[in-house]
Amino acid sequence: MDSSGKSEPTGKSESNESQDRSAECRVLLIDNDRPGGSLEEQLTSIRCSFARASGSADALRKLRRNPYAVVVTDPDTSIHEDLALVEEIRRVRPSARVIVLAPNGTPEDLIAALRQQVFLCQCAPFNPKEIARYAVSAIEADRSLAGIEVLSADRSWVSVRMNCDILNADRLTAFFKQFQMTLPERPPEEMMIAFEEILSNAIEHGAQNDPSKLLEVAAVRTARAFVFYISDPGKGFRPDAIPHAAISYPVEDLASHIEIRNRAGMRPGGYGILMASGIVDELIYSEVGNEVLLIKHMEVTEDRRAKFEESWIPNRSSDLMEC
């Protein structure tokens, strides 16, 4: 029994001792005492044990008693409130990972969440199946190698450094998807597919799937384009000399790379660069081949052009024009 006299659902069969049952739980849901939600159903379906807390104060009390691995915040509280709670949680359980759910958010809210290194930050509407999947990933991940460090960030330029791990790539992609949803103008959704493909290539081929290595990513929004920059720790490659990739072959012979991948013992695939190059307007690799730009041009409206010129182009009579 908890302090209210109510037993806590755990996603497992009932135990005679609620304290023992709580100790087995890995996920703590803060949900203002609304049992039976769809996230609980998803966690139960994948046999992920959970307990519930009726508010932030109750969550902190439970965390002092039990070492929950993951805390999922109340979807009705703001990101600002949740980040204040994150600080309290880390005083009690420094190793706990936090998934922040909120009704809405600004670009600055999401950047603050990324700076505070929450495991995931999502605004409504939510996908309970995806959140449950992230909760399990947060339990299983090696804490020392699950880092995403903000180097510099505002709504026009976000730059991070991260361990070369596919889970981190997944988390960073989720952040950028959510971040772009808060912007007044956003790139087409398929640009995130291109970004994810090239980021995965950087981890697999550049870093050789070594999570102890680091790569850097930047997302830049200009008046005329959206740009992703990725720099991996590998030796690089020549884009015209990758026989294991479909892009190296003519359209009528795209499948030729499959035999080469099979002989090399590589996983099925090899379409990432080809797919990305078909989505973005420009895919530019550095001379070495371990840095890449993905550029998607935007249609510049008259209103945006006028605002840009008013903000950035000095008057001809100003001193700046006389320099």
C-alpha positions as CSV (number, residue, x, y, z in Angstrom):
1,M,0.0,0.0,0.0
2,D,1.2,3.6,-0.6
3,S,0.5,6.5,1.7
4,S,-3.0,7.0,0.3
5,G,-4.0,3.4,1.0
6,K,-4.2,2.6,-2.7
7,S,-2.2,-0.2,-4.2
8,E,0.0,0.8,-7.1
9,P,-0.3,-0.9,-10.5
10,T,3.0,-2.2,-11.7
11,G,2.3,-3.8,-15.1
12,K,3.0,-7.2,-13.3
13,S,0.9,-9.6,-11.2
14,E,0.0,-8.4,-7.8
15,S,2.5,-9.1,-5.0
16,N,1.7,-9.6,-1.3
17,E,4.1,-6.8,-0.3
18,S,3.7,-3.5,-2.2
19,Q,7.2,-2.3,-1.0
20,D,8.8,-5.4,-2.7
21,R,6.7,-4.7,-5.8
22,S,7.8,-1.1,-5.9
23,A,11.4,-2.1,-5.6
24,E,11.1,-4.2,-8.7
25,C,9.6,-1.3,-10.7
26,R,11.9,0.5,-13.0
27,V,9.6,3.3,-14.3
28,L,7.8,6.0,-12.3
29,L,4.9,7.7,-14.0
30,I,3.7,11.1,-12.7
31,D,0.2,11.5,-13.8
32,N,-2.0,13.3,-11.2
33,D,-3.7,10.0,-10.1
34,R,-5.2,9.1,-13.5
35,P,-4.7,5.3,-13.7
36,G,-5.2,3.2,-16.8
37,G,-3.8,5.5,-19.4
38,S,-2.5,4.5,-22.8
39,L,1.1,4.8,-21.7
40,E,0.5,2.4,-18.9
41,E,-1.1,0.0,-21.4
42,Q,1.9,0.2,-23.7
43,L,4.4,-0.4,-20.8
44,T,2.3,-3.4,-19.6
45,S,2.2,-4.9,-23.1
46,I,6.0,-4.9,-23.3
47,R,6.3,-6.2,-19.7
48,C,8.0,-3.1,-18.4
49,S,7.1,-2.7,-14.7
50,F,6.0,0.7,-13.5
51,A,4.6,2.6,-10.5
52,R,2.6,5.8,-10.3
53,A,3.0,9.0,-8.4
54,S,0.2,11.5,-7.9
55,G,2.2,14.7,-8.5
56,S,5.8,15.9,-8.1
57,A,5.9,15.8,-4.3
58,D,4.7,12.2,-4.3
59,A,7.3,11.3,-7.0
60,L,10.1,12.7,-4.9
61,R,8.9,10.7,-1.8
62,K,8.8,7.5,-3.9
63,L,12.2,8.2,-5.4
64,R,13.7,8.5,-1.9
65,R,12.4,5.0,-1.1
66,N,13.0,3.2,-4.4
67,P,15.7,3.4,-7.1
68,Y,13.6,4.0,-10.2
69,A,15.6,4.1,-13.3
70,V,13.3,6.3,-15.3
71,V,10.8,9.0,-14.4
72,V,8.1,10.2,-16.8
73,T,6.7,13.6,-16.0
74,D,3.1,14.7,-15.8
75,P,1.9,15.5,-19.4
76,D,-0.1,18.4,-18.0
77,T,2.8,20.3,-16.5
78,S,5.0,22.7,-18.4
79,I,8.5,22.1,-19.5
80,H,9.6,24.9,-17.2
81,E,8.0,23.1,-14.2
82,D,9.4,19.8,-15.3
83,L,13.0,21.0,-15.5
84,A,12.7,22.4,-12.0
85,L,11.6,18.9,-10.9
86,V,14.5,17.4,-12.8
87,E,16.9,19.3,-10.6
88,E,15.2,17.9,-7.5
89,I,15.1,14.4,-8.9
90,R,18.9,14.5,-9.5
91,R,19.5,15.5,-5.9
92,V,17.6,12.4,-4.8
93,R,18.5,9.9,-7.6
94,P,21.4,11.3,-9.7
95,S,21.3,8.3,-12.1
96,A,17.6,8.5,-12.9
97,R,16.7,9.4,-16.4
98,V,13.8,11.7,-17.1
99,I,11.4,11.7,-19.9
100,V,9.6,15.1,-20.0
101,L,6.1,15.2,-21.4
102,A,4.4,18.6,-21.7
103,P,1.3,20.1,-23.3
104,N,3.3,22.5,-25.4
105,G,6.7,24.3,-25.6
106,T,8.8,26.9,-27.3
107,P,12.1,26.4,-29.1
108,E,13.8,27.9,-26.0
109,D,12.0,25.4,-23.7
110,L,13.2,22.5,-25.8
111,I,16.8,23.8,-25.8
112,A,16.7,24.2,-22.0
113,A,15.6,20.5,-21.8
114,L,18.4,19.5,-24.1
115,R,20.9,21.5,-22.0
116,Q,19.7,19.8,-18.9
117,Q,20.3,16.4,-20.6
118,V,16.8,15.0,-20.1
119,F,16.5,11.7,-21.9
120,L,13.6,12.8,-24.1
121,C,11.3,15.8,-24.3
122,Q,8.0,15.5,-26.1
123,C,5.0,17.9,-26.5
124,A,1.4,16.9,-27.1
125,P,0.1,15.0,-29.0
126,F,2.0,12.0,-27.7
127,N,2.7,8.6,-29.1
128,P,2.5,6.3,-26.1
129,K,4.1,3.4,-28.0
130,E,7.2,5.5,-28.8
131,I,7.4,6.9,-25.2
132,A,7.2,3.3,-23.8
133,R,10.0,2.3,-26.2
134,Y,12.2,5.2,-25.1
135,A,11.5,4.3,-21.4
136,V,12.9,0.8,-22.0
137,S,15.9,2.2,-23.9
138,A,16.6,4.5,-21.0
139,I,16.6,1.6,-18.6
140,E,19.0,-0.5,-20.8
141,A,21.4,2.2,-21.9
142,D,24.9,2.6,-20.6
143,R,24.7,5.9,-18.7
144,S,28.3,6.9,-19.4
145,L,27.9,6.7,-23.1
146,A,24.4,8.2,-23.5
147,G,25.5,11.8,-23.6
148,I,24.4,14.7,-25.8
149,E,26.2,17.9,-24.8
150,V,25.0,21.3,-26.0
151,L,27.9,23.4,-27.4
152,S,25.8,26.4,-28.4
153,A,22.1,26.8,-29.0
154,D,19.4,29.3,-29.9
155,R,16.4,28.9,-32.2
156,S,18.5,29.6,-35.3
157,W,21.6,27.5,-34.5
158,V,21.8,24.4,-32.4
159,S,25.2,22.7,-32.0
160,V,25.9,19.5,-30.0
161,R,28.5,16.9,-29.3
162,M,27.4,13.3,-28.6
163,N,28.7,9.8,-28.1
164,C,28.6,7.8,-31.3
165,D,25.6,5.5,-30.3
166,I,22.5,4.8,-32.4
167,L,20.3,5.4,-29.3
168,N,21.8,8.9,-29.1
169,A,21.1,9.4,-32.8
170,D,17.5,8.4,-32.2
171,R,17.2,10.8,-29.3
172,L,18.8,13.7,-31.2
173,T,16.5,13.1,-34.2
174,A,13.5,13.1,-31.9
175,F,14.7,16.4,-30.4
176,F,15.1,18.0,-33.8
177,K,11.7,16.8,-35.0
178,Q,10.1,18.3,-31.9
179,F,12.1,21.4,-32.1
180,Q,11.1,22.1,-35.7
181,M,7.4,21.6,-34.8
182,T,7.7,24.7,-32.6
183,L,9.1,26.9,-35.3
184,P,6.8,29.2,-37.4
185,E,8.4,27.9,-40.6
186,R,9.8,24.4,-40.8
187,P,11.5,22.2,-43.4
188,P,9.6,19.3,-45.0
189,E,9.3,16.3,-42.7
190,E,11.3,14.1,-45.1
191,M,14.4,16.2,-44.4
192,M,14.6,14.5,-41.0
193,I,14.7,11.1,-42.8
194,A,17.8,12.4,-44.7
195,F,19.4,13.6,-41.5
196,E,18.8,10.4,-39.7
197,E,20.3,8.3,-42.6
198,I,23.5,10.4,-42.8
199,L,23.8,10.5,-39.0
200,S,23.5,6.7,-38.8
201,N,26.2,6.4,-41.6
202,A,28.5,8.7,-39.5
203,I,28.1,6.4,-36.5
204,E,28.3,3.1,-38.3
205,H,31.1,3.9,-40.8
206,G,32.8,7.0,-39.4
207,A,32.9,5.9,-35.8
208,Q,32.7,2.2,-36.4
209,N,29.8,2.0,-33.9
210,D,32.2,2.9,-31.1
211,P,30.2,4.8,-28.5
212,S,33.4,6.1,-26.8
213,K,34.0,8.2,-29.9
214,L,32.4,11.6,-30.3
215,L,30.8,13.4,-33.2
216,E,29.4,16.9,-33.7
217,V,26.1,18.0,-35.2
218,A,24.7,21.4,-35.9
219,A,21.3,22.5,-37.2
220,V,21.2,26.0,-38.7
221,R,18.1,27.9,-39.9
222,T,18.8,30.8,-42.2
223,A,16.5,33.2,-44.0
224,R,16.6,31.0,-47.1
225,A,17.5,27.4,-46.0
226,F,17.6,24.7,-43.4
227,V,21.1,23.2,-42.9
228,F,22.4,20.2,-41.0
229,Y,26.1,19.7,-40.4
230,I,27.6,16.4,-39.2
231,S,31.3,15.8,-38.4
232,D,32.4,12.3,-37.5
233,P,35.7,11.0,-36.0
234,G,36.4,8.7,-38.9
235,K,39.1,8.8,-41.6
236,G,36.5,9.9,-44.2
237,F,35.8,8.5,-47.6
238,R,35.4,9.5,-51.2
239,P,31.7,9.7,-52.2
240,D,32.6,8.4,-55.7
241,A,34.4,5.3,-54.3
242,I,32.0,3.5,-52.0
243,P,31.1,0.2,-53.8
244,H,28.9,-1.0,-50.9
245,A,26.5,2.0,-51.5
246,A,23.7,2.1,-54.1
247,I,24.6,5.7,-55.1
248,S,27.8,4.3,-56.7
249,Y,25.8,2.6,-59.5
250,P,23.6,3.7,-62.3
251,V,19.8,3.6,-61.9
252,E,19.5,0.4,-63.9
253,D,22.0,-1.4,-61.7
254,L,21.3,-0.1,-58.2
255,A,21.2,-3.6,-56.7
256,S,24.9,-4.3,-57.6
257,H,26.0,-3.1,-54.1
258,I,24.0,-5.9,-52.4
259,E,26.4,-8.6,-53.4
260,I,29.4,-6.5,-52.2
261,R,27.7,-5.9,-48.9
262,N,27.0,-9.7,-48.6
263,R,30.6,-10.6,-49.3
264,A,31.8,-8.1,-46.7
265,G,29.4,-9.3,-44.1
266,M,27.6,-6.0,-43.9
267,R,24.0,-5.6,-42.8
268,P,21.3,-5.1,-45.5
269,G,21.1,-1.4,-46.7
270,G,23.4,0.9,-48.6
271,Y,20.6,3.3,-49.8
272,G,21.2,6.0,-47.2
273,I,23.2,8.5,-49.3
274,L,21.1,7.9,-52.3
275,M,17.9,8.5,-50.4
276,A,19.3,11.6,-48.6
277,S,20.6,13.1,-51.9
278,G,17.1,12.8,-53.3
279,I,15.5,14.6,-50.4
280,V,17.8,17.6,-49.8
281,D,18.7,20.1,-52.4
282,E,22.4,19.9,-51.7
283,L,24.5,17.1,-50.0
284,I,28.1,18.4,-49.7
285,Y,31.0,16.4,-48.3
286,S,34.3,17.8,-47.2
287,E,37.5,16.9,-49.0
288,V,38.3,14.2,-46.4
289,G,34.8,13.0,-46.4
290,N,34.1,13.0,-42.6
291,E,32.1,16.2,-42.7
292,V,28.9,16.8,-44.5
293,L,26.3,19.5,-45.1
294,L,22.6,18.7,-45.8
295,I,20.9,21.8,-47.3
296,K,17.2,22.3,-48.0
297,H,16.3,25.6,-49.6
298,M,13.1,27.4,-48.5
299,E,10.8,29.5,-50.6
300,V,11.4,33.1,-49.5
301,T,8.1,35.0,-49.2
302,E,7.9,38.7,-49.8
303,D,7.0,39.2,-46.1
304,R,10.1,37.3,-44.9
305,R,12.3,39.1,-47.4
306,A,11.1,42.5,-46.2
307,K,11.6,41.6,-42.6
308,F,15.1,40.3,-43.3
309,E,16.1,43.3,-45.3
310,E,14.7,45.7,-42.6
311,S,16.7,43.8,-39.9
312,W,20.0,43.2,-41.7
313,I,20.5,45.5,-44.6
314,P,21.8,49.0,-43.5
315,N,20.5,52.1,-45.0
316,R,22.6,53.4,-47.9
317,S,23.1,56.7,-46.1
318,S,24.4,55.1,-42.9
319,D,28.0,55.1,-41.8
320,L,28.2,51.4,-42.5
321,M,27.8,51.9,-46.2
322,E,30.6,54.4,-46.2
323,C,33.2,52.1,-44.7
